[in-house]
Amino acid sequence: MSKWLLMALLAGVILVGDQVSKYLAVEHLTAAFQVAHAQTQGEKVAAFVSQKDLLERNLTTGAYDVFHSWWQMRYTQNRGAAFSFLAGAHGQWRAMFFHLITIGALLFIFSTYRKLRTDQRWMQIALALLLGGALGNGIDRGIRGYVIDFIAWHINDADWMSNDWWRHWPTFNVADCGVSVGLVMLVLAMTFQKDAFGEEGRA
C-alpha cells in the first residue's frame, strides 16, 4: 500500500468516525433535531450542521451511562483547545488563532509526510492520525466556532457533583483521540528513531 493511500484511509476513518459520532451525540444527547422538526435523514443532517449553541439554549437532554462508575456520554461544547485552553478568550481572536493553528498543523503534516520513505509506517500512521483529528475538530470550529465533545470519563462521580479536578478527565471526542495517539507516536519516533523524518531529515 502506498503511503498516500494509507494516509487517506487512516485520516478518513478518524474524520468520518469523528463526525458520525458527533452527529449521534447531537441526536441522542440533545433536543436539536426535535427543535428543528427534523424527520428525514437529510433534515437531521441539515439540523446537525445548522443548530448551534445547544448548551446556551438548554437543549441538552442529560447523560448516557456506558459504565456508571467511570464512563458517560455527555454533550458539551469546547470553545478552546485541549483542557479548554483559551476557552475564555475573545471569540473573534480565539477563532482566528485556532484557524491559524489548524493551517499550521496541516502544513507541517503534509510537508513532513512528503519526505517519509515508504517503509516508515510508524511515522505515516502518526501523521495520518494527526491529520484526521485536525480535520475533524477543524470542521467543527469552521462551522460552529466550537468543538463538540461527548466522551466523559470520571472516577465514581457520575453526577459530576465534585469539584475535585482529579476525578474528571476533560470531556473529549474521536478527533481528540486521533490527535493524542498521533502525538504520542510522533514523540516516540522523534525520541527513538534517528531518521524519524525520512531521508531528507537526516543530518
CORWO-V721473 format. One record per backbone hydrogen bond with DSSP energy under -0.5 kcal/mol. CO is the residue of the C=O (numbers start at 0). NH is the residue of the N-H. Records with the same first field share a line. If there is no record, write none. Layout:
CO: NH ; NH
This chain:
1: 5
2: 6
3: 7
4: 8
5: 9
6: 10
7: 11
8: 12
9: 13
10: 14
11: 15
12: 16
13: 17
14: 18
15: 19
16: 20
17: 21
18: 22
19: 23
20: 24
21: 25
22: 26
23: 27
24: 28
25: 29
28: 60
30: 34
31: 35
32: 37
33: 36
36: 38
39: 43
40: 44
41: 45
42: 46
43: 47
44: 48
45: 49
46: 50
52: 56
53: 58
54: 57
58: 30
63: 65 ; 72
66: 69 ; 70
68: 155
69: 153
70: 65 ; 66
71: 73 ; 151
72: 63
75: 148
76: 78
77: 146
80: 83
81: 84
83: 86
84: 80
85: 88
89: 93
90: 94
91: 95
92: 96
93: 97
94: 98
95: 99
96: 100
97: 101
98: 102
99: 103
100: 104
101: 105
102: 106
103: 107
104: 108
105: 109
106: 110
107: 111
108: 112
109: 113
110: 114
111: 114 ; 115
112: 115
114: 198 ; 199
116: 119
118: 120
119: 123
120: 124
121: 125
122: 126
123: 127
124: 128
125: 129
126: 130
127: 131
128: 132
129: 133
130: 134
131: 135
132: 136
133: 137
134: 138
135: 139
136: 140
137: 141
138: 142
139: 143 ; 144 ; 145
140: 144
146: 77 ; 148
148: 75
149: 73 ; 151
150: 152 ; 171
151: 71
152: 168
153: 155
156: 159
162: 164
163: 166
164: 167
166: 154
168: 152
171: 149 ; 150
172: 176
173: 177
174: 178
175: 179
176: 180
177: 181
178: 182
179: 183
180: 184
181: 185
182: 186
183: 187
184: 188
185: 189
186: 190
187: 191
188: 192
191: 193
192: 195
194: 197
197: 200
198: 201
